[in-house]
């Protein structure tokens, strides 16, 4: 079968699994080393769990909430739900009890699956409050008067009698049937459930395969890090790899991602811009600690590489130097990323072109794309044959994009959602005459490459009526070594001000110089720190237009993180949360 012939994602998986049998598929860490599960192993686990779900009462169209970190069992649970004709409702592991309750109540799920007792501490009370009666747990735990806990193994045992009927049952699921509700990460409020059909996801992975076909030259290897509960990773880091018979490694976490790269040796990796910014800062911090020739060679490699990325010709001597630096510098950088990397893919938020150019100058191909949960999600992407760092590439094959009169990006094709679950008003606003109204502002360049200006709702309109894209300004501020994170502010105001989180490495060095604590909360009010941060902002201002320049600055008392609710799980700033905390102080910068 092909993308057009597969009736659903579960049938696609079973067919690919039958083809690859004993080959490795999913890799995870056990006792300090990566161990594989084969395609055949995973297929059998899916059969058992899927039949177990049916035995527990899951019927076609039933919603099952899934709360787990990235691991092979996440994949098994997702495919088992789909094979039973159910609808997977992934929830972020960072959700509060209230958010879990919202997802459970809004989706109407009667069954939930959880990986650990730690995650169950927030999920179980929510199940109890809503009346979700069955919780399947990968670790041993107790239930409540209202919630029956079934162990992962017991659920599979319950499926032994019905395992042979699973693939036949799966074939009854049609392309138009719903595969999942992906709840938006809530940068602006309570999450909405995006309804994605099997057809939408199959259409999108077909488009991705058509675009990336030149890169697929054998058995590809993916390193999965972003939450599988996010549409970007679910489609690009799971559904697409399954469709091409790839292997998937699961990173242990954010702190070990760089260490996991040489272990997994990925050929394709998807990440969000924030992670690339952090990697760039770490590489530069390491280089700045070096002395003599090592630092000189690195800076020369970046300089010559940048010239080539920008289309400039190297002179005869520069070409000879570049060949030597490719061995001395770039080969070492490539080795840190595993040595086999064909492409780093960036999505989920705008990537500063300077960050992309930095990696490209060091011999790594970084492809920026664009999409939304509502489009399953990939709309466009740069491809290796022609990369424009300031753009998100051309629309993928099979995807139509046009720009409305007010500059909004509109998308049409088989990849679109069916709507927001139980929210007809929002669905009607987003889907009009077959076009998805993205809420993003953009333009096409002369080569048909899409350029994103900003989110329509995030645009700052100053008191002079000028439209300012905050993400562009923040991206330039974040390139300064002293700046870890930044959020600009200034709607209906005469100029911009900024809230800045200092870079961790810089803050440690600053604290040593001034004999102060390196804890941000204890030094945020230090005049010397504000002076140095302001100097960094002033340097960034040289790259900004008059209306984009940041006139005043304040320092945050803590970093923007997922744990404190100031970032989404895909590392985008939750502006409404940050404004709640710092709004009064930011307003004070205008007095």
N, C-alpha and C positions, 0 to 999 in steps of 0.2 A: 504493500500500500504506500501511498504518498500523503503529503500534507492535505491534499484535497479529498483523498479517499478515506482517511481515518475518521470514524464517526465521533470519536471523543479521545480525551487524553489518556484514559486508562487503557483502552485498546491499543493506542499508539505505544504505550509502555510495554504491554505484554508482547506485542509483535517484535519490538526492538530487543527485549530481553530474550526472547526465544532465539533470535538471530545470534546473540553474543554469548549466551549460556554461561560458561565457566570463566569468562573474562572479568577482571576487576571492574567494579562500577562505583561504589561509594567507599571512601576512605575516611577513617577517623582515628584519633589517638587512643591507644590502649597501652598503659604501662610505659609511657614515654616514646612509643613508636607508632607510626601509622600502620594500620592493618586494614585490608580490604574486605568488602562483601561483594560477592560476584553478582552478576545480573540474575543468575538462576536463584541464588540465595534470597535476593531481595524480592523477586517475583513470588517465591513461595511464602515469604513473610506477608506480602500484600494479600495473597489469596486467603491465608489463615485469618488475618485481622479483618479483612473485608467480610468474610463469612461470619466471623464473630460479631461484627457490628450488626449484620442482618439478624443474627440470633438475638441480639439485645434490643431489637425493635426498630433499627434504622431502616427507613423506607425511601423510595425515590423522592427526591425533593427535600428531604429532611436536612436541616443545618446541623453541622457538628463543629464546635469551636475547638481550635487547636492552639495550645499554648506550650511552646517549647523553644529552646535555643536551637540553632542549626545543628543537626546531627542526622545520621541515617534514619533513625526512627521517625523524624519529622516527615521525610520523604515517604516512608512506608505508610504512615498514617494518612497523609494526603491522598496517595494513590488508592489506598483501601477505601476511603470515604467515597472517592469518585467511582470506583469499581462497583460500589454498592448502590450507585445512583444518587448518592447524597451530595451535599454542597459543603465544601470546606470553608470554614470561617476562621482564617488565621488571625491571631491576636498577638500584639507585641508583648514580649516578656517584661517590658518596662511598664506596662499598664498598671495603674493604681487599681484598688478594689472597685472604686466608683466607675472607672473606665471599663473594667471587665463586666461590671453589672450592666453598663450601657450596651456593650456589644452583645451580651447574652440576651438581654431583654429586647433589643432592637431586632436582632436576627431571629429570635424565637427558637433558639437551639434547645433541644431536649437532652443532648449528649455533649460532653466536653472531653478533651484528651489533654493531659498535662504530663510534663516530663519529670519534674523534681518536686520534692516536698517544699523547697524554698518558694518555687513559683506557685504551688498550691495554697500557700498561706494567704495570697491575695485572691486567687481564683475560687477556692472552695467556699468562702463566705459569700462571694457574689453568686455562685450557683445556688447556695442555700436561700439567698434573698429573692432570687428570681424564680426559683422552682425548677432549675435544670437538674433532673433527677438522677442522671448517671454520669459518673466521672471515671474515665479510664486512666489509670496512673502507671507510669513507667517505673516508679519507685514505690515501695511499700508505704502505705499511709491509711489513716482511718477516715471514715466518712462522717456524716452527721445524720440526724433523724430524718432529714429530707433528701439527702444525697447519698446514693449507694456508690461506693468505690469498688471498681472492678480492676484487678491488676492487669497489666499489659499481657502477661503470660496466660492468665485465665481467659482473657478475651480471645487469644489465639487458640487456646484449647477448645473453646466453645465453637470455633470455626472449623475444627477438623472434619466434622461430618459433612459440611457444606462447601468445602474448598473447591471441589470439582465443578461446581455450578457458577463459580465467580466470573470466569471469563465470558461465559455465555450471557450471564446477567449484564455484564458490562457492555456487551454489544447492543443491548437495548437502549442505551443512553444515546441520544441524538446530539448533533452539533448545536442545535438551538437550545438545548437544556443548559441550565446554569451550572457552572463548574465551581465558582467561588464568589464569596463576598469579600472584597478587600477594603478594609476600613481605612479611609484617608487618615494620614498621620496627625491631622489636627493642628496645623500651624496657625489657624485662625479660629479655633473653637472646637465644638464637639464633633467627633469623627462621623462621617456618613459612609454607609455601606455601598461600595461600587459593585454592581452586579455584572459579572463577566461570564459569558457563555463559553462552552467548549469551542465554538466557532471563532469567537474573538481571539482566544489564546492560540488556536491552531493557525489562524490567519496571520497573527503577529509573528509567530516563530517561523512560518513560511517566508515572510518578508525578511526576517533577520537572516535566515539561511541563504536566501537569494543574494542579499547584500554582502554577506561575509564568506560566500562560497570560495573565493580565491584563497582565503586563509585556512580553510578546512582541508588539510592535505593528508591526514591520517587519523589516529585516535587522539583527539584533543583532550587536554587536561585542564580543568577549571579549579580554582581555589575559591571556595565560597566563604564569604565573611559577612556581607550585609544581611540583615534579617530576612529570612524566607517569608515572613509575614508582609513584606513590602513587595509591591508588584514588580519592581525592577529586578530584584533577585529571584522572585518566584518564576518570572518568565525567562530572564536571561541567564540565571544561574541554576535553573532546574529544568523547566520545560524544554528550552532549546537544547541544552546538553543531552537530555534524554533522547530527543529526536534525532541527533546525529551520532548516538552511541558513544558519547564521551565519558571520561572518568571525572568524578567530582571529589575533591578533598575538602574537608571542613576545617577551617582555621579554629584554633583553640580560643581566640579572643583578640581584642584590639591590641593588647600589650604584646602578643606573640605573633602578630601577623607577619612582621618582617622576618622573624625567625622561622616561620612556617614556609615562607616562599622557597628557600633552597631545599627544603624537605619535600615539598609537593612538586616543585619544578613545573609550575603551570605554563600552559601555552597561551591561555586567554584568561584575563581576570577583569572583573567588573567592580568598580568602586565609585564612591561619591567624591566630589571635589575636595571636601574637607580633609579626607584622608590623603589625597595627593598633596595638599598644602602642608599637612603635618610631615609627610615623608620628605618633601623638599626642605622644610625647616631643619629636620634631623640630619639630612645629608649635609646641608650647608654648615650646621653647627659642628659636625664632625670634621669637615674640611677646615673650618676656622681654628680648630684646635691643633691642626697640623702646622708644621713650619717648613720653610725651605721649598725644595723642588716639588714635593707632593701637592702642596697648595697651588703652586705656580702652574703645574701641569693640568690640574683640575680646572682652574679658571681659564686656561688657554683652550682646553677641550670644549668648555661651555661657550666660549667666545666664538671659536671657529664653527662649532655645531650650530649656534644661533644664526650665524651668517648664512649657512646652507639652508636652514629651515625657512629663513626669510627670502630665499631665492637669490641670494648674492653669490657670485662666483668667487672661488678661492684662487689666489695667485699660485704660481708654481711652487714657491717655497712653502706656502700655507698648506697646499695639498700634501706635500711630503710630511710636514709636521702633523697634519691631521691623521695620516695613516699610522704614524707612530703613537699618537695619543689614543687612537682607537684601541690599540693593544694595551697601552699603559693605564688608561683611565676607563674607557667605556666597557672593555671586557670585564673589568672588576665590578662595575656598576651592574652590568647585565647578570653577572654571576650572583650578586646579592638578591636578584629577583628570580633566581632559579636557573638562568642560563638558556631557557628555551622559549622565552616569552615572545609571542608573535604580536600581541596587542594588549595594552591596558585600555579599558573602555571606561569613560567617565559619563555619568548621568545622574539624574535626581536633583540637580541644581546647576547653575551656571559655573563654568570653569574659567578662571582668569587665564587669558591667552598666554601670559608670561609663565604660568605654571606648566602649561602644556609644552611651550617652547623649551623650557628648562629640561624636561624629561626627554624630549625629542633630540635636544643637543647632546644628550648623553647616550644616544643610540637606542632609546626605547620608543616604540610607536604608541602614542597616546591618541585615542580616537574619542572625541566628544560627541555625544548624542543628545537627543531630546525626546521627552515623552511625558505622559501623565498616566496615573492609575486608570483614568477613564478611557484610555486608548490601549490598554492591555500590556505594556505601556509605550512601546518604542514607536516613535513617529519618524525620526530622521537620525542619521549618524554619518560622521566622517568615515570614509573608507580608505584603506592604505594607498589606493591608486592616486588619490588627490585629497590632501588634508589642508583645511583652512582653520587655523587655531582659533580665530575669532568667531567662528560659526559652529553650528551644530550639524553641519553637513546637509546633504540633499535628502528629501523624503525617501524612505525605503520603497522598494518595488511594491506596488499594490496599495500604496497609501497616497491619498490626495491631500494637498495642503494649499490653502489660499489665504490671503490677507484681506480682512474686512476693511471697510472705509475708515474705521477708527483705529486701524493698525492691529486689531486682535487677530491672532492666529486661529484659523478654523481647519478642522481635520475631518476627513471622510474616508470610509473603508470598512472592511469586515472586522477590523480590530476594535471597533467602538463598543463601549459598554451598552447594556440594555437600559441603564438608568440607575438611580440611587434607590436602594431598597426602602420601600414604604414612604417615599418622599417625591410625590408627583410634581410638586411645585419646583423643587430644585432640578429634577430631571428635565422638566420643560424648559427651564432657563438654560441648561447646558446643551441639550440636544434640540436643534431647530432645523427642520427641513433636511434631516439626514446629516447635518454637520455638527460636530462637537465644537462648542465655543469654549476655548481653552482658558480664557482669562489671561493669557500671555500676550505680550506685545512684541511684534517682530517685523522684519523685512527680508526680502530675498535680495541677494547680491547679483551681479551681472552673470555669474555662473550657475545661478539657481540654488545657491547655498543659503540656508536659513540662518538668520541672525536674531537672537532673542534679546530684546531690550530689557524687559523686566516683567514682573507680574503686574497686571492691570491694577489689582487692588493694593499692591505694595508701593506703587508710584507715589513719590512725594511731590506735592504741588505747593511750591513756596508762596509767600505772600505777594510775589510779583507775577504769579500765574505760570511760572516755569515748571515743566515736568522733569523730575530728577529720578533716575533709576538707582535706588539705594544699593542693590547688589553689586553694581559696577564699582561704586565708590568703596564699598566694604572690601571688595576683592583687591583693590589697589592698596588699601590700608594694610590688609593682611600680608602683603608681600614684604613689609618692613620687618626686620629681624626682631624688633622689640615688641611687635604686636602679635598676639596669639589669636584673638578674636575681636571683632568690632561690629557695632550696630550704629548706623547713623539715624538721625532724628531731625525733623524740621518741617513737618506738614503745616502749611499756613503761616510759616515763620520766615523772616527775611534771609536767613542763612542756615546752613547745616551745623549741627553739633554731633559729637560722637561719644558713645560709651565704649571703652576699650578694656579688654582683658589682656594684660601683659603676657608675653610668651614665657613658658615655664623656665626654659634654660636662661633666658635673659634675666628673669626675676631672681634666680639663684645667684647669678653673677652680680647683679645690682646689690643684693642684700649683703654679699661679701664685701663689696667695695665700701658700703656705708655702715657696716657692722650692725645690720638690722635682721629681723626675722624674715625668712623667705616665704612666710605664709601671707598670701595676698590680703586676707581680711585684716591683717595687722599692719600692713604698710600702704594700703590703698589711699590713705589720706596724706602720705608723705609728700611734701612739696618737691623734693628732689626727684621722686619717681614721676610725678606729674610733669615736671620740666623735661625729663628725658623722653617721655611718651609724646609730649607736645612737639618736641623736635622731630621725632619720627613721623608724626602726622604732617608736620610742615614739609618734610621731604616728599611725602606722598602727594601733598597738595600741588607740587610742581608738575605732576602728571594729570591734574584735573582741571577742568574748565572753571571759569569764575563762579558759576552758580553751584558747581559740585564741591568747591573747596570747603573744608571743615574749619570753622572759625574757633570753636571752643571744644574742650575735651574734659571728660571725667572718667575716673577709673572704677571699674566694677569691683565689688567686694568678693566675688567668687566667679569662677569660670562658668560659661554657658555649658551645661551638661544635660544628658538625658535624665540622669538621676534627680536633678533638681527641677526638672520640667521646663528648662529654658531652651532645650533643643529637642527636635523630633528624633526618633530612632535612626533616621537616615541623616542626621547631623545638620539639619537646617534650623536656624534660629527661630524660636517661637516668639515672634515679635510682640504679640499681644501679652504674653506672659512677662517678657522683659520690660515692656512699657508699664505694666501694672506695678512692678517692683521699683523701677527707677524713674517713672514718668515725672513725678514731682521734682526730683533732683535735676532731671534733664531740662524741665521748664525753667528751673532756677538759673540755668546757664544763660538765659536770655535777659535776666534781670541785672 
